[in-house]
Amino acid sequence: MEDILELILSILFIPFESKYDNLKIKINRIHNKALRFLLKVLLILIPFALIFGLCCLCSYIFRGYWI
């Protein structure tokens, strides 16, 4: 089960790897320190929220209940 989820995540996120790096470079160019910190936190939290949502969805589909 974990291997299948790892494969799905790899297929979903590999095309966006260069865009993610470009986005980090653009965020580092922002002069406002508070805004830069907020965007870096969101850049980290959004993928975790997507992964958690995907795990919950797969759990619901395969086992019939949410995590």
C-alpha positions in Angstrom: 0.0 0.0 0.0 2.8 2.4 0.9 4.6 1.6 -2.3 1.6 2.4 -4.4 1.1 5.8 -2.6 4.8 6.6 -3.1 4.5 5.8 -6.8 1.4 8.0 -7.1 3.1 10.9 -5.3 6.2 10.6 -7.4 4.2 10.7 -10.6 2.2 13.7 -9.3 5.1 15.8 -8.0 8.1 15.2 -10.2 6.8 17.4 -13.1 6.5 20.3 -10.6 10.0 20.0 -9.1 11.6 22.7 -11.2 8.7 25.0 -10.8 8.9 24.5 -7.0 12.6 25.6 -7.1 11.8 28.6 -9.3 9.1 29.6 -6.8 11.6 29.4 -3.9 14.0 31.7 -5.8 11.2 34.2 -6.4 10.1 34.1 -2.8 13.7 34.8 -1.6 13.7 38.0 -3.8 10.8 39.6 -1.8 12.0 42.4 0.5 9.2 42.2 3.0 10.5 39.8 5.7 7.1 38.9 7.1 5.6 38.2 3.7 8.6 36.1 2.7 8.3 34.0 5.9 4.5 33.5 5.4 5.0 32.4 1.8 7.8 30.0 2.8 5.5 28.4 5.4 2.7 28.1 2.9 5.1 26.6 0.4 5.8 23.8 2.9 2.2 23.4 4.3 0.3 23.1 1.1 2.1 20.0 -0.2 1.7 18.3 3.2 -2.0 19.1 3.1 -2.3 17.6 -0.4 -0.4 14.5 0.7 -2.6 14.1 3.8 -5.7 14.6 1.7 -4.6 11.9 -0.7 -3.8 9.5 2.1 -7.3 10.1 3.6 -8.9 9.6 0.2 -7.0 6.3 -0.4 -7.8 5.1 3.1 -11.5 5.9 2.5 -11.6 4.2 -0.9 -9.7 1.0 0.2 -10.8 0.6 3.8 -14.1 2.4 3.9 -13.3 5.0 6.6 -11.2 8.2 7.1 -8.0 8.2 9.0 
